[in-house]
Every structure is written in structure tokens, then in C-alpha cells.
Amino acid sequence: MNRNHPSILWRIAILLSVASATPIRGHDAAATTFEIDSTEPVRRLAMDTRDSPVPWSHLRFNNGEDTFQFAIVTDRTGSARWGIFQDAIAKLNLLQPEFVMSVGDLIQGYTDDLGQLNLEWDEFTGFIDRLEVPFFFLPGNHDMTNPIMAELWKERFGAAYYSFVYQDVLFLCLNSNDGTIHQILEPQISWVREVLNRHEDVRWTLVFVHMPFWDQEEPDLTSNWEPIEEALGDRKYTVFAGHTHSYTKNVRNDHRYITLATTGGGSGLRGPMFGEFDQVAWVTMTHEGPIIANLMLDGIWDENVRTAGLRSFVEALDQNLEDQLHSEFVDSGTIGRIERQIKVTNNLDIPMHYEATIRAAKGVDLLSEVEIDLLVDPNSVATYPIVAVSGNEISSESMLIAVVDWSASARYESQDYKYEGRSRLHAVRSYTILAIGKRLSPAAVDGRLNDWSDLPIVVEEPVQIQIQPGTWHGPDDGHFRFGVTRDEDYLHIAIDVIDDQIVAIPGKRPWTQDGVEIRIDAHQPPANRTRERDLIFVALGPGDRSDNDVPIYREDALPAGTQYACLVTDTGFAVEIAIPLVALEEQANGQWPSLRINIQVDDTDGDEKGTAQLNWKPAH
């Protein structure tokens, strides 16, 4: 410590409850306690008393024996931006908190290469060596995702989860990658109960965990948090997390749950409205509880910088615009004259002001106005006609019609928010096979494709590879073809993936290895929705050479009766799925005269260059 505390008695009691040193080992309830007492009298204040008035407001100094200040750093990795974390360390040395907590993702990790892991940890601990106050480590998913990383954590830092008490405040530091990614196992839960029972009378409990389990859509993630929250009960507590790279304050049962943004991790840096900024959190622990300030490189904000309500408002605003501003002109051949509408849906309970400037692409004439200025009433829809004329033929890919620069603004909780961006309107060739033709003979969903006469749509153009194109070395490295048909009960999709090297890793999600992602939208009209919960989403991988081991993501979220198969072939792997037609009719609220399908093949060759994602553009 670099500070001389003015209190008459300074006491630190730190209890390190050493649990599993790695998330896959047993639990040791041993504890270490030490105390430092200083009873040397210190004269705290001597004033030159005079008659009133006096040149000060009052003498209630904010340095009571139960008041202290510490800082929290959050995600540094996941597309790390060099220099940000180092800058935060330098500024913390200027601010001089009593100590610094972390919520994980300290190194890039995600490897079992010990040499690489040691290099990364050496780099990070080199940053911490420059910090002039104590630093408390916590594992994130980048820091601990396999037994080798867990063992290295044990060698370097000891316990993967632990607790300590400082000034009658319990600090509970959890491991959210317990045994595997995003998980808390029963031994850690039992340890949490034991620690909380042992410290029933502390004045406050502060919980630190990397994954904000309580704020996830997947039930298998949220269920991890339920026993922890149950154990915390009605005691006074506050929770801090990271992982999402965006700040959100939630309140659950009158307790604050703070998900922090980044301290150098990957971020769009779109500002407080989106919860995207680099920060350290500054916590002042008082008798009434913690006061939380968010210190950013460009300013200081309180804990309400983005609440769950503001996040919902921004997401609603974002979704309103996303569904129509990314919509496409569609035609089957020569464009000619196209008459369409931009439809702006305001599902908010407040008015929204929408402005746009439309610029025609080369070779296209816009016959409608190019400036839009609309005030959209709450929970209503506004439309604006667009007329385009061109004699150019639509390519097999797509044809740019116009570029739209738009903005939407609304007032929420006495604050004005403005959201702006740029969208491109395309004409996309419509494939008649998606009309959709009926099968003449039944299809067995077995991945063998011998009962498919044709797979007419071929994807082998480099322009269709949207992510990490440098990892793709041409059609021989990977491409695919697919077909779509239906029978009386099912929509059938078959995909033949040509891949020169199959990488199949048990227990991994399909998009982290070789796999296929299929998104189906029967809404009328179909929209470019990006949230999986708005679509029928199927993601699976080749597994082994039998049909008994197919890695599939969220099978429980698929429509009842969905069938699927994926088999390794001599040239790659083959996928078949069958979606019940009743699920499409339910999504379309009746009949579905058109359908939007997006197919993405994830191709990795097992090297460090990453995964290429080959996309077939979504079309009606």
C-alpha cells in the first residue's frame, strides 16, 4: 500500500478460502487469515476556530472507518486493442485506489499451447507489475477453457474461486468456467453456501463473476446462476460481471447487477447509449452500500450510464430500423421499374423522428424523392414510397440499387438519443426453386443425399465469403451446393459441403469448427432479422462417420418434429434437415407464399488463421 490511512485503527482481515485450484478438482476448505493493526494515535483534524462565518461548508469528512475505495477493470481481450489496458493501469496509479478487482478475460487464451499461454500471462503480469496497489485476479472464458489452462492458472495464481473480507465487506470471487466454459459446478456452489453461512453478519457482500448468467437467453446458462442467487438470499449484496463488452445495469429483487463494458477488449465504442466504452469502475464503499462511478477515458458517468430499460429502448429502436432499412428490392430478371416502400415501424411507446437521404447507385434512376423526414407516432407504422428505374440485368449475386443514410431519434427518460447509420438496398435474383416444388418421392433424412435428384444452387464465389476470407484458398478448399423441396409435411433442405479437411471437435459449437448454420424466416414479408429467436435456426456439425454423433446447437429450441442428419463423405460432409410445415405456417401466421433462407458453411482447417464463413445470400 502506498497510502497512510488517517484512522486510529487500521485493520485488514483477508480470508482466502482456497477452493478448487482448477475447476476440475476437488475442494479444500482451508483458510488463511492475517491482520495488521496500527494503534498509533493520529491527530485527524486541528482547526483554527473563529467566529462565524467560516470559509468551509462543513467538516464531515468522507473518511469514516467503514469507507474505502477500490477499482474494477473488465474485459481486456477478445479482439484486444493494444495500449488501452496499459493506459488504464497508468491512470489507476494516479487515482490510487486501495486495490483493484477484475472480472476476467485478461489474456487471449483459447489454446492448449503452454508456451503461448505463458507468453500471454507473462505479458499481462508485466502490466500488473506496474500497478502500485494490490490486484485481484479472476478467470474469464479467455483465461480458462481447458484443463491445461486451468492447471496453469493453479500454478500461477492458485485458487480459481476465493473470498476475502475487507472492512467488514465480503468479496466473493467466482469462476464461471468451472470444468468447462460458462458453468458453475456443484462443488463451487457448495463452497459459496459455506462461505455465505460463515459470514452471515458482514455489512455488505460484493460478488465478482465473469459471465452475467442472469442476463442470458439460453436456459442452460441462466440455470447456473439460480443456486448462487438463492444462496445470497436477502442479504445486502451487489454483483459485478463482464463478458458482453457492453455495460448494463440490471436490478433484480432490489439488488444491483452491473455488467461492465471493456478495458481494451473488442468494442464498437459507440458510446453510452450502446454501453460500448473503455472504462474502469470506481467503487466507494460506504455504510449505506457501494457508490459506483464509471471512469472512462473521455469522461465520468454514474452507474445509470446504461440501464436495462435504456438497453431495451435502444434494442427496440435498432430492431425497428433493421427490419426495413436493410430490406431488398427483388426481381427475377431485368429490373425495369420497381415500386417499393420503406416501412418504418415504431414499437416504442414514444414518438420517433426518422430522417433519410437516398442516393441512387450508378445506372439507376430514382423517380421518388431522395429526402425523407417522418415523425412516427408511438406503436405505429409509417411508409414512404421508393420508385427506381434501371435496364441493367440482376447478376447472380446482387445489384446495388441505392444507398440510404438514415437517422432515428427519440427522447427517453428526459434524454435525447440519436441512432444513425448507412444501409444499402440491393436487388437480388429470386430463385424459383424456393417457390417451393413438391417432391415426387419421399426423402429419408439420413445425410446420404442419394434420394435427391439435384442440388441446383452452388456457392463457390469468393465474394460470398464474408468472414476471414484470407483463410479460404479457393473452391478446392471449400464450397457447397444445396437444394430445397417439400412434401406434405416437411420443408426439406440438403447441403453437400466439399471440404478438403474435416475438423470435428466433440463438445464444441458448430461455428467453432467445420459446420453448417441454417436460418429460415417465413415471416411475411421476410426480413433481415439477425436475432436467432426471430428465426428457425439450425446449426450442426459432421461429428464422426456415423449418424449417432451429430453436434447440434440448441436442439431443444428447434420446432417439434424437426429431423436432421450430418455425415462425413469422401469429399467433405452432407447435411439434411426437415422442418415441419406447421412451424413455418405458425411463423407466417398462415400461408407462406415466399420464404427466406440463409445458409452458412463454417470451414476451419485446424490452424491458427481462424474460420472462413461461406454464405449464400438470403433471398425470397
Secondary structure as UniProt FT lines:
FT   STRAND          13..17
FT   TURN            23..24
FT   STRAND          31..35
FT   TURN            65..66
FT   STRAND          68..73
FT   TURN            82..83
FT   HELIX           84..95
FT   STRAND          100..102
FT   HELIX           114..129
FT   STRAND          135..136
FT   TURN            141..143
FT   HELIX           147..157
FT   STRAND          162..166
FT   TURN            167..168
FT   STRAND          169..173
FT   HELIX           186..198
FT   TURN            199..201
FT   STRAND          204..208
FT   HELIX           213..215
FT   HELIX           219..222
FT   TURN            223..225
FT   HELIX           226..232
FT   TURN            233..234
FT   STRAND          237..241
FT   STRAND          248..252
FT   TURN            253..254
FT   STRAND          255..259
FT   HELIX           272..274
FT   STRAND          278..286
FT   TURN            287..288
FT   STRAND          289..296
FT   TURN            297..298
FT   STRAND          299..302
FT   HELIX           303..305
FT   HELIX           308..325
FT   STRAND          329..331
FT   STRAND          334..346
FT   STRAND          352..360
FT   TURN            362..363
FT   STRAND          365..366
FT   STRAND          371..376
FT   TURN            378..379
FT   STRAND          380..393
FT   STRAND          399..412
FT   TURN            413..414
FT   STRAND          415..429
FT   HELIX           432..434
FT   TURN            435..436
FT   TURN            450..451
FT   STRAND          457..459
FT   HELIX           462..464
FT   STRAND          465..467
FT   HELIX           469..471
FT   TURN            475..477
FT   STRAND          478..486
FT   STRAND          490..499
FT   TURN            506..507
FT   HELIX           510..512
FT   STRAND          515..521
FT   HELIX           532..534
FT   STRAND          536..540
FT   HELIX           555..557
FT   TURN            560..561
FT   STRAND          563..568
FT   STRAND          572..580
FT   HELIX           581..588
FT   STRAND          596..604
FT   TURN            608..609
FT   STRAND          611..619
//
